[in-house]
Amino acid sequence: MEITTNCSLKTFIYRRVSVPGSLTLTNHHLTFASFSLTNSPLNIQIPLEDIKKVKLKKGIFIKSLGIFYNNDWYVFKYFQDDNYNKIYNHLNQKQK
């Protein structure tokens, strides 16, 4: 199984920034790979068994997917398609 969506990771690099990239769910990992134009790409690989909480926030214009891992929240926003719902549903089922 592999589900991919393009989105941005909200992170703190000297200030709050959104880093565009690709979020991919496989059978074992959730991976974010940035679309980096510099020599320092941001790549994160989270083992599914280490994800403690998952939450989906639906605002008027922006949806966000929050992943709690390693005592920190990773927040993904600005989704380019509806695959984030599939990712959320799969992760939410794993939490139960």
C-alpha positions as CSV (number, residue, x, y, z in Angstrom):
1,M,0.0,0.0,0.0
2,E,1.2,3.5,-0.8
3,I,-0.8,6.7,-0.5
4,T,0.8,10.0,-1.5
5,T,-0.3,13.7,-1.4
6,N,1.5,16.9,-2.0
7,C,1.3,19.3,1.0
8,S,3.4,21.6,3.2
9,L,4.9,20.8,6.6
10,K,4.5,23.7,9.1
11,T,7.9,23.9,10.9
12,F,10.1,26.3,12.8
13,I,13.4,27.2,11.0
14,Y,14.3,30.5,12.7
15,R,10.6,31.4,12.3
16,R,7.4,29.6,11.4
17,V,7.5,28.5,7.7
18,S,5.7,26.0,5.5
19,V,7.9,23.7,3.6
20,P,6.3,22.2,0.5
21,G,6.8,18.5,-0.2
22,S,5.2,15.1,-0.6
23,L,3.6,13.1,2.2
24,T,3.6,9.3,1.6
25,L,2.1,6.6,3.7
26,T,3.3,3.0,3.3
27,N,2.7,-0.1,5.4
28,H,5.5,0.7,7.8
29,H,6.3,4.5,7.6
30,L,4.9,7.9,7.1
31,T,7.4,9.9,5.0
32,F,7.7,13.6,4.2
33,A,10.1,14.6,1.5
34,S,10.5,18.3,0.8
35,F,10.7,19.8,-2.7
36,S,13.9,21.6,-1.9
37,L,15.6,24.1,-4.1
38,T,18.6,24.3,-1.8
39,N,21.1,21.8,-0.7
40,S,19.4,21.1,2.6
41,P,16.2,19.1,1.9
42,L,13.9,18.3,4.8
43,N,13.1,14.6,4.9
44,I,11.3,12.9,7.8
45,Q,10.5,9.2,8.1
46,I,8.1,8.2,11.0
47,P,7.6,4.5,11.8
48,L,3.8,3.9,12.1
49,E,4.1,2.1,15.4
50,D,5.7,5.2,17.0
51,I,2.9,7.6,16.1
52,K,1.1,8.4,19.4
53,K,-1.8,10.6,18.2
54,V,-3.4,11.7,15.0
55,K,-5.8,14.6,14.5
56,L,-7.5,16.2,11.5
57,K,-8.6,19.9,11.7
58,K,-11.0,21.2,9.0
59,G,-11.1,25.0,8.9
60,I,-13.1,27.0,6.4
61,F,-10.3,27.1,3.8
62,I,-7.4,25.0,5.2
63,K,-7.3,21.4,6.4
64,S,-4.5,20.3,8.6
65,L,-3.3,16.8,9.6
66,G,-1.4,16.6,13.0
67,I,0.8,13.7,13.9
68,F,2.2,13.4,17.4
69,Y,5.6,11.6,17.3
70,N,8.7,11.8,19.5
71,N,7.0,14.3,21.9
72,D,6.3,16.8,19.1
73,W,3.5,17.7,16.8
74,Y,4.1,17.5,13.0
75,V,1.5,19.6,11.2
76,F,0.8,19.1,7.5
77,K,-1.3,21.7,5.5
78,Y,-2.2,22.9,2.0
79,F,-3.1,19.5,0.6
80,Q,-3.3,19.3,-3.2
81,D,-5.8,16.5,-3.3
82,D,-8.1,14.4,-1.0
83,N,-5.5,11.7,-0.3
84,Y,-4.9,13.3,3.1
85,N,-8.3,11.8,4.2
86,K,-7.1,8.3,3.2
87,I,-3.9,8.8,5.2
88,Y,-5.8,10.1,8.2
89,N,-8.3,7.3,8.1
90,H,-5.6,4.7,7.9
91,L,-3.6,6.2,10.8
92,N,-6.7,6.7,12.9
93,Q,-7.6,3.0,12.5
94,K,-4.1,2.0,13.6
95,Q,-4.5,4.1,16.8
96,K,-7.6,2.1,17.9
